[in-house]
């Protein structure tokens, strides 16, 4: 859980959750809110979201198997929540649980847009609104998933990228 806290504190500082709004320039980070705006038609980001959705079965299998193996930690998912202005704000959900039918967890970002949910709320994870997922190998530190994070990382300055890599403490691995 310690690494999840580091991830989330870094995401809050550098703005690594996205607000898809077609009126904003892609990958522009608001220095006040820390939110990175990504155009809703951005092919690279939409491909990353599609990959996260199409590979969610890997997250689910790792999560379920982990109850026996304890091989992984820091399971988190990113969900797109609609805002009152019609955009979508993608935020992280941690403390994941699974009841055999659906996943749920705790919202760990403070929404920037106007919506009915807030930091700390319990939310059910609607897989149709899933935009990313991640977990870490306990032994190697390798990070699985994080497809939207990898896209955002690619668009960072050298200084931001170095800080990101240091905070993550592991490398992303493709599955």
DALIN-V529712 format. One record per pair of residues at least 12 apart in sequence whose C-alpha atoms are under 7 Angstrom apart, sorted by the first residue. I is the first residue (numbers start at 0). J is the second residue. D is the distance in Angstrom with one decimal. If there is no record, write none. Layout:
BEGIN
i->I j->J d->D
i->I j->J d->D
END
This chain:
BEGIN
i->0 j->72 d->6.9
i->0 j->73 d->5.6
i->2 j->73 d->6.6
i->3 j->73 d->5.3
i->5 j->166 d->6.6
i->6 j->166 d->6.8
i->6 j->167 d->6.3
i->9 j->166 d->6.8
i->11 j->33 d->6.2
i->12 j->33 d->6.0
i->13 j->33 d->5.4
i->14 j->28 d->6.5
i->14 j->33 d->3.7
i->14 j->34 d->4.2
i->14 j->35 d->5.4
i->15 j->34 d->6.5
i->15 j->35 d->6.2
i->16 j->34 d->6.0
i->16 j->35 d->6.2
i->16 j->89 d->5.7
i->16 j->90 d->5.8
i->17 j->34 d->6.0
i->17 j->35 d->5.0
i->17 j->36 d->5.4
i->17 j->37 d->6.2
i->17 j->88 d->6.1
i->17 j->89 d->5.3
i->18 j->34 d->6.9
i->18 j->35 d->6.6
i->18 j->36 d->4.9
i->18 j->37 d->6.2
i->18 j->87 d->5.7
i->18 j->88 d->4.3
i->18 j->89 d->6.0
i->19 j->36 d->5.9
i->19 j->37 d->4.9
i->19 j->38 d->5.3
i->19 j->39 d->4.8
i->19 j->86 d->6.0
i->19 j->87 d->5.4
i->19 j->88 d->6.5
i->20 j->36 d->6.8
i->20 j->37 d->6.4
i->20 j->38 d->5.2
i->20 j->39 d->5.6
i->20 j->86 d->5.5
i->21 j->38 d->4.6
i->21 j->39 d->5.4
i->23 j->36 d->6.3
i->23 j->37 d->6.8
i->23 j->38 d->6.1
i->24 j->36 d->7.0
i->24 j->37 d->6.7
i->24 j->38 d->6.5
i->25 j->37 d->4.3
i->25 j->38 d->5.2
i->26 j->154 d->6.9
i->44 j->147 d->6.2
i->44 j->150 d->6.6
i->47 j->146 d->5.1
i->47 j->147 d->5.4
i->48 j->130 d->4.7
i->48 j->131 d->6.1
i->48 j->147 d->6.5
i->51 j->130 d->6.2
i->51 j->131 d->5.0
i->51 j->132 d->6.5
i->51 j->144 d->6.9
i->51 j->146 d->6.4
i->52 j->129 d->6.3
i->52 j->130 d->6.7
i->70 j->136 d->6.1
i->70 j->137 d->5.5
i->71 j->134 d->6.6
i->71 j->135 d->5.5
i->71 j->136 d->4.6
i->71 j->137 d->4.9
i->72 j->134 d->5.9
i->72 j->135 d->5.3
i->72 j->136 d->6.5
i->72 j->137 d->6.0
i->73 j->134 d->5.1
i->73 j->135 d->5.9
i->74 j->93 d->6.7
i->74 j->95 d->6.6
i->74 j->133 d->5.8
i->74 j->134 d->4.4
i->75 j->91 d->6.7
i->75 j->92 d->5.7
i->75 j->93 d->4.8
i->75 j->95 d->6.7
i->75 j->132 d->5.7
i->75 j->133 d->5.4
i->75 j->134 d->6.5
i->76 j->91 d->5.6
i->76 j->92 d->5.3
i->76 j->93 d->6.8
i->76 j->131 d->5.6
i->76 j->132 d->4.1
i->76 j->133 d->6.3
i->77 j->89 d->6.1
i->77 j->90 d->5.2
i->77 j->91 d->4.3
i->77 j->92 d->6.0
i->77 j->129 d->6.0
i->77 j->130 d->5.4
i->77 j->131 d->4.8
i->77 j->132 d->5.9
i->78 j->90 d->5.6
i->78 j->91 d->6.4
i->78 j->128 d->5.5
i->78 j->129 d->4.5
i->78 j->130 d->5.4
i->79 j->128 d->5.3
i->79 j->129 d->6.3
i->79 j->130 d->6.3
i->82 j->112 d->5.7
i->82 j->113 d->5.6
i->82 j->114 d->5.3
i->83 j->113 d->5.6
i->83 j->114 d->6.0
i->90 j->108 d->5.8
i->91 j->106 d->6.1
i->91 j->107 d->5.7
i->91 j->108 d->6.1
i->92 j->104 d->5.7
i->92 j->105 d->5.2
i->92 j->106 d->4.5
i->92 j->107 d->5.6
i->93 j->105 d->5.3
i->93 j->106 d->6.5
i->93 j->107 d->6.5
i->102 j->123 d->6.2
i->102 j->124 d->5.4
i->103 j->122 d->5.6
i->103 j->123 d->4.2
i->103 j->124 d->5.2
i->104 j->121 d->5.6
i->104 j->122 d->5.6
i->104 j->123 d->6.6
i->105 j->119 d->5.6
i->105 j->120 d->5.6
i->105 j->121 d->4.5
i->105 j->122 d->6.0
i->106 j->118 d->5.4
i->106 j->119 d->5.1
i->106 j->120 d->5.5
i->106 j->121 d->6.4
i->106 j->122 d->6.7
i->107 j->119 d->6.0
i->131 j->145 d->6.0
i->131 j->146 d->6.3
i->131 j->147 d->6.3
i->132 j->144 d->5.5
i->132 j->145 d->5.7
i->133 j->145 d->5.1
i->140 j->168 d->6.9
i->140 j->169 d->4.9
i->141 j->169 d->5.2
i->141 j->170 d->5.2
i->141 j->171 d->6.0
i->141 j->172 d->6.4
i->142 j->169 d->6.2
i->142 j->170 d->5.7
i->142 j->171 d->4.6
i->142 j->172 d->6.0
i->143 j->171 d->5.9
i->143 j->172 d->5.7
i->143 j->173 d->6.8
END
